[in-house]
Amino acid sequence: MRKSAVGMAKSGARAGCGYGSVLAALLTLSVEFALAGTARPVPSVDAPRASLPLEFPWRAWRLFSSNDHLPNNLAYAIAQDETGEVYAGLGDGLARYDGASWERVALPGVRGVHAVGALLLGADHSLWVGTDGVGVFRVRGGNAEPVPGLSAEAGVVYALAAEGESGVWAATDGGLARCDALGCRMFEPLRGKRVREVVRGHGPNGPCLWIGTGGEGLLRIDINAHGEPVLSDFLLDRSDGLPNNYVKPLVQWGGKDGRDLWIGTGRGLARFDGERLVRYTPAVGFPGAVQAILPGRGRDGGLLFVGLRPGGLALIREDGSWGLAGQAEGLPDSAVQHLAYTDMGSSTPLLWVGTVAGGIARADPGRWQLLDERRDIPTRGMVGLGSVRFPDGMETLWLGSARATLRLTQTGWKAIEGIPEDAVVVDMAATADGSLWVAAQTGLWQLNGTVRREYTADNSQLPAVYAGLLAVQSNPLGSDTLWVGTGHGLARWSASEGLLRDDSHPLLQGGPAIRALAFARLGHDAPRTWVGLDEGVLHRDGERWQQAAGDCLDGAHVTTIIGHEGASGGEIWIGTDGPVLRLRTGACERLENVFADGFVEQIGFDHEGRAYLFGTGGAARLDGPGDAPLQSLQVTRYGREDGLVDRNFLVGRGVASDERGRVWVASTAALQVFDPQSESASGSASSLVWESVTEGVQAREIAEGADLPADASPLVFSARLLAFEREEHIRYRVQLVGLQTEPQAWTAENRFEFSRLASGSYEARVWGRDANGVVSGPLLFPFEVLAPWWQRPWALVLGALALVAIGSLYGRWRNRALRMRAMELAQDVAIRTAELADANLMLEEMSRTDALTGLHNRRHALGVLPELAKAQGERRRSGSQRELLLVLIDVDRFKGINDTRGHAVGDLVLQAVATRLRRCVRGTDMLVRWGGEEFLLALGDCESTAVEARLRDVLTTVSDEPVEVPGAPLKISISAGAATYPAQGEADQRPAMLAIEAAIAQADRALYEAKHRGRDRAVLVVDGAEAVAEPSRWTEFGRLA
């Protein structure tokens, strides 16, 4: 370690001129010469090689990449703002995550693509943003604003550190800058230096700033008694033992008072305790350039995380021991660029990892982790998974696959000695004589030291070629019995008798398939051997087999049996193709419908005694007190949103738990593991914020307490719970006070819409519930819906006065006229009223009826359709999903019929079509002749699932049979276009007749599309604005087959 007098002399030489510069240069040379002869470099040693186990510490990762709408996969920085939203500095700008989706955040005035390399939540609650080339920005309330003062080299910002209550320090290519809301000013002693890192810390003189440079090592700025920065004479570089002079990440952690300085460089890591350096470099297997350093928090306390490029994550204990975690441990990329913790929106601090090409990874509590070939696991064709004590005394997991048989060690999955690579192993067990027993597809093997004995169907009484299940019946005298289940019966092995077939019970005779096999105790009795078959369950009591749980099974077929030590003694759990059974002393409990669309194939337990059920319908855990009734236990289900990707679980041995309490489950294509200890306890409520509150089809933003016009509709309330644990399980509910007396049910939807509210005072209340069941809210949004102007008090008073005056004048005039004509009109009215009524009825009916077909005509339809539309609106408001479907029908090539066969034949065709269409009409439907060869069919109260069938029925009814006309029968077809009311892409807020006309217009377009596609078919306008604009995407139906 050298003093910076050299650097100061060099600065003086550059600043001076003439003799002064010559003297300064001579001074520089003399000082360097003196230091070269007298400086004593800092003692330095190499760190130990990696020693932490592969599995330390365990974590499951939630990945965010461009596939999850992250705008860019290069993540330079991650930080959380004061509201709880997570920001990411990316290779092409700034992005924000609210627990549901990522979105870009615009930096005003920025042209072109600029990376964001630094983020910091300042003491002023602003999020400070450092960019690549355009300086510093400040984000408040979700909006970014530029901070002036940095340009050219100083516009390239690498790091930020808090400065006082309202500013930051910025490490730039042009030096160190001090920034606040008004602008940035360079720290003159470092102007022109390439500063790569600035970190607040403690030095020998008190508070300080540690400065990493791009080529000149490590510097220190002390903060004097007046709070002003002063460049000290401290300098640490490669000549002192640093791996490299390019210093980027820095942190003080560990050692005396937690002030050891960890220094990341372009060639490795160094730990400086003030007296010596410990180097972590490629010489000890420490790979790559150091990009980030972060002390662990929460369950990661006592660890230091180091991001490497390449190399993934290094995890270092305070004693200096370390290990590596990379893509083999689930990271999306081996090049780590940034590390950060977030606190808000989770019950425990969450670790985020930004990578160079793989996006962002987040260590998620309570998540399943998928293990594959990247961790040396031959996941394809797995056939068995369990736990056994190996001859070396280690009890650990084993895994059998079509490619290899492995065991889990401190350094990963390793091949098991003595088992051929091509062996397909489905179960393993160990007996007291030190033998390891292997059930394989070619038989049963006994491994004892260097001796391997093989039992097959040819050389022993093994019932089948394939040995499937093993269970060891321990004997207090030390002579164990091994039970072997196969697809054609049961066998047992003992040292005295060898391998013998057992068919001593009727259910074991005839070579039945052994579905389950276990050795466990029930209650406080001695352990027994349990066997599951298609016809029931047996247990061995002494030398005899007895049937168990017959009434409780009730015809169900056994899939698995496992023993468990419960709160009141031993329990036997039985999986079947129906219910799950739990046997206790004197009792059998059933749990029905664990999976709605499947049954249980595997059962396992964690260290807390909770049962995990796996089957064709998925996976679930039973939570609750151990002595609680089975049916009272809470069922927690797991799916893809929890990281459980593959649900094709193995039959036989496929579930195990390890010494750390993790639950492992194997499927045919994956190995998946869950750590219950990683689950978060329920924490504090997360921030619940309004995303938007809008009114009208134009989605105009409204403010709290707003007075809304009477026609403000719809009102849309969108909220967001800023929670970051298993976001897929977040739920919301709403109550509109003034309309609803109770909140609605919980839903995954965070957007709530209300239409056509009556005048009055309202308050929208929204709650959010995170994945741990913690409820936030309610958010409150009061507002008023005003009455129409004609219903307001002043309008009603004026209207009433006007009506009184008009009524009085009119009454006087009317009375005088009536008295004069009363006698004259009395007789005429009585006679002609009846005549006129009859004539009007006849004329009305004639005007609404088509003379040729006898159907009602368009005039009739225009009078009835608004009523149908009104009825449809009432149904929609009551929550009905039924629709009003408008179908325009046209006789194909009708002009040709008129031209070739004559108009008389054309009339017969129209009459036949009308007759056939009447067969398709129900009581709620309407059929009219729309004009020419077109007909309109309105299908009221139509279920959306029945639309296709109704349209196919219309086509078939009309077109399947030829029309009998003079000469030869005439084969006809029709085309139809259908649309729902209101029209797709339209709101139903317009007057009914206008909305009807819009729907008919869409049906007419669909009819034209049907003609265009070749006639003799129906085309249905589909939902969605984009689909409505593109007829080629509309659905087409033909006749019934």
ROVEXKOL-925545 format. One record per residue (C-alpha): x, y, z; residue in three letters. Coordinates in steps of 0.02 Angstrom, whole numbers, plus 50000, padded with zeros to 5 digits. Each point is the difference from the previous one (the first is absolute). Layout:
% residues N
XYZAla;...
***
This chain:
% residues 1041
500005000050000Met;500735016749946Arg;499565017850039Lys;499275010749865Ser;501405013050002Ala;500514992449834Val;498305003349926Gly;499995017650072Met;501715003749925Ala;499424993649832Lys;498485011450008Ser;501125014750039Gly;501124996149851Ala;498504999649883Arg;499325016450069Ala;501625010049999Gly;501065007649861Cys;501795005649970Gly;501184997250140Tyr;498644995850117Gly;499514985449892Ser;501814994249987Val;500215000850189Leu;498384990850024Ala;500564986549879Ala;501674998350090Leu;499094999050166Leu;498894986449930Thr;501474989749941Leu;500925001850165Ser;498474995050102Val;499684984749889Glu;501834995050014Phe;499955001750189Ala;498394990150015Leu;500674986649885Ala;501414997250122Gly;499065002150165Thr;498124996149974Ala;499424984150082Arg;498534992249906Pro;498524993350098Val;500234981850049Pro;498864989049894Ser;499534981749996Val;498904989049890Asp;498304994950062Ala;499604981550027Pro;499234990149859Arg;498124997449989Ala;499344989450143Ser;498145003650022Leu;498854985549950Pro;499115001049833Leu;498325001150088Glu;500495014750112Phe;498945010150013Pro;498434993449916Trp;498885011849902Arg;498724998849860Ala;500035013349864Trp;498605009449915Arg;500645005749830Leu;499565015749903Phe;500575001949820Ser;499405006549833Ser;498844984949999Asn;499165007850154Asp;499925017349917His;501595006550082Leu;500525012849868Pro;501834994649996Asn;500964985150071Asn;501545010150053Leu;499665006250177Ala;501285012550068Tyr;499085005750157Ala;498474996050107Ile;499185010750136Ala;498325002650086Gln;499185017050013Asp;499055007150148Glu;498334992849939Thr;500694982549984Gly;500154998849811Glu;501594991749937Val;501065009049870Tyr;501304992049887Ala;501395008949908Gly;500174990849835Leu;501124999949850Gly;498785011249906Asp;499185010750135Gly;498964999450159Leu;498574988050041Ala;498784998350144Arg;499154984550076Tyr;498395000950104Asp;499804981750040Gly;499034996349840Ala;500995006449851Ser;501525009749946Trp;499845016649910Glu;501255012449932Arg;500265016650089Val;500385014249879Ala;501495011450037Leu;499495017249935Pro;501095008049868Gly;500994984249965Val;500284995349820Arg;500664983249945Gly;500394985250111Val;500885002850166His;500304987150134Ala;499555003450182Val;501464994450105Gly;499595006150176Ala;498455001950110Leu;499855006550178Leu;498545004350114Leu;500575016150080Gly;499665007350171Ala;498795012149916Asp;498954984849944His;500465003249819Ser;500654986249889Leu;501635006049924Trp;500474993049829Val;501754999749924Gly;500134997549812Thr;501274995949867Asp;500315016849917Gly;498545011250052Val;500405003050183Gly;498874998750152Val;498104999750014Phe;498855000950149Arg;498364990050009Val;498615006550111Arg;498204994349994Gly;500434988249858Gly;500635014049886Asn;501825003249953Ala;500795017249990Glu;501795003949945Pro;501295007050121Val;501125012549906Pro;501875001850015Gly;500754984149927Leu;500534998449820Ser;501364992249891Ala;501004987250102Glu;499125005350160Ala;498354994849921Gly;500524981650014Val;499464995350178Val;500564983650078Tyr;499465001250182Ala;498995010750121Leu;500155002650188Ala;498935010250120Ala;500605017650042Glu;499135008750144Gly;498115001250006Glu;499665005249821Ser;501414995149885Gly;501144986549932Val;501804997149951Trp;500214994349819Ala;501504989949939Ala;500325004849818Thr;501274998749861Asp;500405018250032Gly;500264998950187Gly;498935000650157Leu;498465011249999Ala;498905006550140Arg;498185001249944Cys;498385006850070Asp;498355005149922Ala;500775016049932Leu;501464991949910Gly;501694991350011Cys;501705007350043Arg;501674991249978Met;501104996250151Phe;501545009249940Glu;501394988950072Pro;499354985649893Leu;499505009649844Arg;500534990349847Gly;500234983650096Lys;499074984549942Arg;498974996550156Val;499104983349996Arg;499324998450176Glu;499545010950149Val;499464992350165Val;499655008050169Arg;500974991750141Gly;501185002150146His;501865002749993Gly;501335002550133Pro;499485018350018Asn;498124997250007Gly;498675001249863Pro;500704999249825Cys;499674996249818Leu;500914985349922Trp;500415003549818Ile;500324986649869Gly;500885005949843Thr;500174993649824Gly;501864996250002Gly;500725009150152Glu;499464988750142Gly;499045004650158Leu;499915017650075Leu;499185007050157Arg;499125016750032Ile;499835004550184Asp;498545010450064Ile;500675013450117Asn;499185007150156Ala;499045012649894His;499274986449891Gly;501095004649851Glu;500924987149892Pro;501905000150001Val;501054988849888Leu;501154989950114Ser;501744993749959Asp;499394981850000Phe;500364989749843Leu;499864981149978Leu;500434992349833Asp;500754984949914Arg;501735003250071Ser;499234997550172Asp;499264983349951Gly;498345004849921Leu;499574987849861Pro;499735014549880Asn;499985019149999Asn;498245000449926Tyr;498935001450158Val;498114999449983Lys;498944992850141Pro;500455003650181Leu;499204995750166Val;500484999950184Gln;499484983750083Trp;500684987850127Gly;501565001350106Gly;500215011750146Lys;498445010950021Asp;499434993749830Gly;501225011649911Arg;501064988349895Asp;500055007449825Leu;499564988249857Trp;500705006449835Ile;499394993549834Gly;501185001749852Thr;500124994849819Gly;501044984750048Arg;499264994350164Gly;499535004950178Leu;501025006450147Ala;499615001350186Arg;500925014150091Phe;499955001050190Asp;501115015350010Gly;501594990050016Glu;500014986349868Arg;499134994349842Leu;499194983049969Val;499844996949812Arg;498644989749915Tyr;500674997549823Thr;500064986749865Pro;501544993350089Ala;498834992650133Val;498594995949879Gly;499075016450022Phe;499375004149824Pro;499675015949903Gly;499925018650026Ala;499025006050152Val;498465010149952Gln;499015001150162Ala;500194996950187Ile;498544999050122Leu;499924994950185Pro;498654987150032Gly;498445004550098Arg;498604990550083Gly;500274981349980Arg;501575004249901Asp;500805008750150Gly;501824995150022Gly;500294998949813Leu;500805011749876Leu;499364998549821Phe;501225004049860Val;499415001849820Gly;501254993649872Leu;500155001949813Arg;500174985849961Pro;499824988150146Gly;498245003550067Gly;499895003350187Leu;501354997750129Ala;499374997550177Leu;501255004350137Ile;499874997250186Arg;500795012150122Glu;501364987450036Asp;500535001249817Gly;499354983049942Ser;499045001049838Trp;499094990849862Gly;499235003549830Leu;498224999649934Ala;499625002049816Gly;498874993349865Gln;500124982850080Ala;499115007650151Glu;498635007949896Gly;500735016949950Leu;499525004949822Pro;501775005749955Asp;501764997250066Ser;500425018649977Ala;499295009850148Val;499955018949985Gln;499075006150155His;499334994550170Leu;498665008350106Ala;498764996850140Tyr;498225006750010Thr;499015001350162Asp;498295006749956Met;498694988149935Gly;500724984450081Ser;500084992250171Ser;501884997649987Thr;501365009249903Pro;500034993749820Leu;501634997849905Leu;500005006049817Trp;501384995449878Val;500255009749839Gly;500924990749862Thr;500825004449835Val;498944989649882Ala;498744990450106Gly;498955014050072Gly;499645000850186Ile;499874986050128Ala;499155001850169Arg;500224988050145Ala;498194995350037Asp;499464992650167Pro;498744985949993Gly;500384995349820Arg;500394983249919Trp;501644998849907Gln;500214990049840Leu;501634990149987Leu;500614994049832Asp;501554995249901Glu;500895016250049Arg;500194992450173Arg;500654983349935Asp;498284992050021Ile;499444988349861Pro;498215005750008Thr;499424990949845Arg;499274983050041Gly;500055000750190Met;499294984550083Val;500365001350187Gly;500425011750143Leu;500274996650184Gly;501125001250152Ser;501114986250067Val;501494997650115Arg;501494995049893Phe;501374988250058Pro;501145015050036Asp;498785005350136Gly;499285015049907Met;498105000649986Glu;499575010149846Thr;498925000549846Leu;500164988349852Trp;499305002349825Leu;499714986949867Gly;499805003849817Ser;500164991749831Ala;501775007049988Arg;500794998550172Ala;499734996950186Thr;500615014350109Leu;500155005350182Arg;500015017750069Leu;501665005150079Thr;500715016250068Gln;500695003849827Thr;498514994849896Gly;499224984449924Trp;501274985949978Lys;499894982549927Ala;499754986050128Ile;501474988150008Glu;499584982149952Gly;498485004049894Ile;500264999049811Pro;499675016149903Glu;498674991749892Asp;499044992950147Ala;498225006350021Val;499745001050190Val;498265002850071Val;500284997550188Asp;501384997750128Met;500104994050181Ala;501334995850131Ala;500024985850126Thr;500924998750166Ala;501334988549929Asp;500675014649897Gly;499224994349837Ser;499315012549875Leu;498524992649906Trp;499575006149827Val;498344996949910Ala;500285001049814Ala;499124995849840Gln;501094984449983Thr;499744993550177Gly;500625002550178Leu;501825003550047Trp;500874998450168Gln;501575010850016Leu;501134996750149Asn;501755006849987Gly;500744993749838Thr;498744985649989Val;498465001849891Arg;498704986249995Arg;498605000449873Glu;498274992250024Tyr;498964997449844Thr;498424990849952Ala;501134986549927Asp;501184996650146Asn;498855003450148Ser;498195001250056Gln;499875018249947Leu;498205000549933Pro;500415010949849Ala;501435006249893Val;499725017750063Tyr;500285003550185Ala;498945015250042Gly;499875004350186Leu;501074996450154Leu;499655001050186Ala;501114994650145Val;499214991850152Gln;501245003450138Ser;500304986950133Asn;500585004750176Pro;501164985049993Leu;500895007449849Gly;499384988549862Ser;498945010449882Asp;498704993849877Thr;499935008149829Leu;498305000449913Trp;499985001149810Val;498475005449903Gly;499854996049815Thr;498705000849865Gly;499604981550028His;500064997350187Gly;500965002250163Leu;501644992650061Ala;501045001250158Arg;501834997850037Trp;500884995650162Ser;501774994550034Ala;499414983150062Ser;498734995849863Glu;500595009749849Gly;498715006849877Leu;498284991650010Leu;498355003849917Arg;498585004350121Asp;498224995249949Asp;499394995750175Ser;498445010749986His;498624998049869Pro;500285017749936Leu;501844995549967Leu;499604984649898Gln;499955000149812Gly;501415012449975Gly;499165016650040Pro;500855016649964Ala;500735007750158Ile;499515018549992Arg;500735005950167Ala;501204993450132Leu;500505007550168Ala;500634995350173Phe;499215011150132Ala;499094999550165Arg;498195004050039Leu;499735009150164Gly;501224993650130His;500074982249935Asp;501564992249929Ala;500365004449818Pro;499214988849868Arg;500194996849815Thr;498605007649896Trp;499554994649823Val;498845008949879Gly;499134990349862Leu;498595003349878Asp;498854989950113Glu;500455008150166Gly;501325002550136Val;500904986850102Leu;501095001650154His;501064986350078Arg;499634996550182Asp;501334988250059Gly;500034985949874Glu;498255003049929Arg;499315012449874Trp;498415009350045Gln;498915010949892Gln;499825018250052Ala;498935015149957Ala;498814989949892Gly;498445009950045Asp;500965016349992Cys;500674996349825Leu;498234996849937Asp;500614992949834Gly;501385012749968Ala;501664993649931His;501615003050097Val;501375010449918Thr;501225003050145Thr;500244996750187Ile;501155009550117Ile;500235000250188Gly;500115015950102His;500275003850184Glu;498545011150046Gly;499525009350159Ala;499194984650076Ser;501134986349934Gly;500304991349836Gly;498855003649853Glu;499784991049835Ile;499595011049850Trp;499274991649847Ile;499815007949829Gly;498674993049885Thr;499135003749836Asp;498635007750108Gly;500235007250174Pro;501565001950107Val;499934989250157Leu;500825002550169Arg;500014985250118Leu;500175003050186Arg;499734988150143Thr;498174995049988Gly;499575012749866Ala;500085002749812Cys;499745017449927Glu;499625004249818Arg;500395016149907Leu;499035001149838Glu;500325010349844Asn;501765005750037Val;500175002649813Phe;498475004349897Ala;500674991149845Asp;501174986550066Gly;500574989050143Phe;501474998650121Val;501514989749945Glu;501345005650124Gln;500015006050181Ile;501465008050093Gly;500305009950160Phe;501085014750051Asp;500865002250168His;498465008650073Glu;498954984649964Gly;498975007849861Arg;499434988149863Ala;500385003649816Tyr;498874991549874Leu;500494997649818Phe;498954992649862Gly;499225001549830Thr;499065015650056Gly;501525009750063Gly;500785002450172Ala;499335005750168Ala;500525001650182Arg;498924996950153Leu;500245013350134Asp;499354999550177Gly;500294992750173Pro;500634982049998Gly;498564993850107Asp;498665009049898Ala;498724989949900Pro;500584996449824Leu;498565009149918Gln;500345015850102Ser;501765002349932Leu;500265014649882Gln;500474994849823Val;501365010749921Thr;500134996449814Arg;501555002449892Tyr;500085003349814Gly;501065007849864Arg;499835017050083Glu;500934992550152Asp;501414993249891Gly;499284982249994Leu;500204997549813Val;499824981349967Asp;498534990250074Arg;500354982849922Asn;500554992850167Phe;500744982650016Leu;499054984750055Val;500934990250134Gly;501425008850090Arg;500005018449950Gly;499975011050156Val;501335002850133Ala;500565012850128Ser;501805003950042Asp;500895004150163Glu;499625018649975Arg;498134996749990Gly;499835003449814Arg;498694990149906Val;500564992149836Trp;498824993049870Val;500444991349837Ala;499024999749840Ser;500404991649836Thr;500865015749933Ala;500555010450149Ala;500595000250180Leu;499195013550106Gln;500395005350178Val;499145010950130Phe;500775007350158Asp;498645003350132Pro;501265010150100Gln;500075012749859Ser;498165004150020Glu;499635017250067Ser;498985002950154Ala;498595012249982Ser;500775017350006Gly;499375017849995Ser;498745005849872Ala;500685005149831Ser;499655016649917Ser;498345000649909Leu;499915014149873Val;498815006449869Trp;500594996549823Glu;498625010549926Ser;498215005650025Val;499135004849838Thr;498275003849932Glu;499244998849828Gly;500504990849844Val;501445012449980Gln;500694994350171Ala;500155017750070Arg;500955000450166Glu;498985006450147Ile;500545006150172Ala;499394995150173Glu;498435009350051Gly;499555004149820Ala;498235004949950Asp;499594989449849Leu;498645003549871Pro;498504988649993Ala;500594991849838Asp;501754995850067Ala;500134981649954Ser;500884988450019Pro;501005003750157Leu;501584989250007Val;501044997850159Phe;501714991749980Ser;501094996450153Ala;501674991350021Arg;500724991050153Leu;501885002649998Leu;500414982750067Ala;501464989949933Phe;499784982350065Glu;499094987449888Arg;499095014249914Glu;498844987849910Glu;499104997350167His;499585018450028Ile;498125003150012Arg;498875015450003Tyr;498235004350049Arg;498935015649987Val;498485007950079Gln;499095015049929Leu;499175007650152Val;498365007749946Gly;499664985549882Leu;500644984450090Gln;499734995250182Thr;501424987250004Glu;501694998449911Pro;500074988949848Gln;500924983250003Ala;501904999449988Trp;500634999449820Thr;501645000649905Ala;499295014649899Glu;500595017150060Asn;498835010149886Arg;498205003350051Phe;498705008349890Glu;498315007750043Phe;498765007149875Ser;498475011450003Arg;500035004650183Leu;498515009450068Ala;500305017350072Ser;500675000250176Gly;501564998850110Ser;501164985049980Tyr;501654993450067Glu;501034986649912Ala;500964988850119Arg;501334987849938Val;500984987150101Trp;501534989949948Gly;500584983350072Arg;501784993549975Asp;500574982049978Ala;500224998250189Asn;498215005350033Gly;500425017450067Val;498645012449953Val;500395018149953Ser;498745013949988Gly;498725005349973Pro;500445013549875Leu;498625013050004Leu;499355010449855Phe;498495011050039Pro;499035008449859Phe;498295006949957Glu;498894996449851Val;498945015449963Leu;498184998949947Ala;499545005749823Pro;499685018749992Trp;498144997449981Trp;499954990150163Gln;500895013150104Arg;498965009950126Pro;500025016749909Trp;499484991749836Ala;498614990450086Leu;499325015950082Val;500015010049838Leu;499264985549905Gly;498614998050125Ala;499565018649993Leu;500004999849810Ala;498894984749994Leu;498775007950121Val;499875015849895Ala;499844990849834Ile;498784987750072Gly;498895013750067Ser;499905009549834Leu;499784984349898Tyr;498654993650117Gly;498955015649981Arg;500104999749810Trp;499694981549990Arg;498485000450111Asn;499185013549894Arg;500324990349838Ala;499384983850071Leu;498395007450060Arg;499655007049826Met;500334983749909Arg;499544987050130Ala;498274996649937Met;500534999949816Glu;501404987650019Leu;499264988250126Ala;499054989449876Gln;501365000249864Asp;501334994750121Val;499044985150064Ala;499654993349824Ile;501635003649913Arg;501164995250141Thr;499594981749978Ala;500165000849810Glu;501645008950007Leu;500724988150128Ala;499614985049892Asp;500695008349844Ala;501575005550088Asn;500364982750064Leu;499784992849825Met;501085013249920Leu;501344998450132Glu;500104981349976Glu;500035001849810Met;501375013050009Ser;501084988350108Arg;499744984149898Thr;500844994149841Asp;498664994549878Ala;501064986949911Leu;500724990150146Thr;498785004450138Gly;501465005250110Leu;500105016750087His;500985013049903Asn;501385012650037Arg;498775013050068Arg;499444987550130His;501804995950043Ala;500475018250024Leu;498615001550128Gly;500404984150094Val;501915000149999Leu;500175014350127Pro;498954989950122Glu;501114984849973Leu;501535010950028Ala;499265006950160Lys;499654982450063Ala;501794995149957Gln;500665014950098Gly;498994994750153Glu;500704982549988Arg;501795006549989Arg;499785011150151Arg;499334985350100Ser;501604990449959Gly;499314988649864Ser;501244993949870Gln;498644996949869Arg;500065010449842Glu;498895007749868Leu;500634993349833Leu;499515008649837Leu;500134989049845Val;499805006849821Leu;499594986149877Ile;500105001049811Asp;499484987149869Val;501544995749899Asp;499935003949811Arg;498175005350012Phe;500155011849852Lys;500534985349894Gly;498454990450054Ile;498885014549947Asn;500945002049837Asp;500004981549950Thr;498424992950079Arg;498925015450011Gly;499315011050138His;498624987750041Ala;501304986950046Val;500965013350095Gly;498445003750102Asp;499794981550040Leu;501824999450058Val;499745014950117Leu;498424992150071Gln;500934983550028Ala;501455008850086Val;498795009450112Ala;499104983950046Thr;501634991250043Arg;500675014650100Leu;498414999750107Arg;500574982850061Arg;501575008150076Cys;499045013150099Val;499704998750187Arg;498805010050107Gly;501325013250040Thr;500565001849818Asp;499385011249857Met;500014996249812Leu;499625013149867Val;500235002249814Arg;501285013949996Trp;499825003749814Gly;500214991149833Gly;500794983050033Glu;500645005350173Glu;499294994550168Phe;500425006150175Leu;500004987550143Leu;500175007150177Ala;500474986450124Leu;499555006650172Gly;500644993150165Asp;501314989849907Cys;501374991550099Glu;501745003849933Ser;500404981449999Thr;498494996749888Ala;500395012849864Val;500934987749890Glu;498634986850013Ala;498615012549960Arg;500905006549845Leu;500394982649938Arg;498184994950027Asp;499395014849895Val;501174995549857Leu;499524981750006Thr;498115002550018Thr;499905011649849Val;501274992349882Ser;500004981150025Asp;498404996249902Glu;499625006549823Pro;498485011249969Val;498564992249903Glu;499635011549852Val;499264996949827Pro;501204989949899Gly;501454992450096Ala;500255002750188Pro;501165014650033Leu;501474998150120Lys;500335016250094Ile;501215006650131Ser;500105015250110Ile;501385010850073Ser;499875008350170Ala;500895013650096Gly;499825000950189Ala;500445013050131Ala;499565002350183Thr;499135015150072Tyr;500785011550048Pro;501194999449852Ala;501744993050033Gln;501205013750047Gly;498525011650045Glu;499445005450174Ala;498134998450031Asp;499805018250056Gln;499265006849838Arg;498125001049968Pro;499314982649971Ala;499535002449817Met;501725006949955Leu;500834985450089Ala;498824987949909Ile;500455007849833Glu;501854998050041Ala;499774981650040Ala;498984997249840Ile;501365008849901Ala;501284988050072Gln;498874985249957Ala;499865006949823Asp;501905000849989Arg;500094982050062Ala;498704995049867Leu;501095008049867Tyr;501504990650072Glu;499034983649990Ala;499605003649816Lys;501825004549972His;500584983650078Arg;498954989649880Gly;498165000650061Arg;499054986050089Asp;500725004750169Arg;499795011550149Ala;501305012450062Val;499975006550179Leu;500785016650049Val;501214996150142Val;500395010750152Asp;501475012050019Gly;500375016449914Ala;501384992949891Glu;498974985049946Ala;498495010949955Val;501125010149885Ala;500604984449911Glu;498584989349924Pro;501264986849954Ser;500104995550185Arg;498114997650019Trp;499364982750041Thr;499214989449862Glu;498714985950018Phe;499304987849874Gly;498514988350001Arg;499834986150126Leu;500934984649943Ala;
***
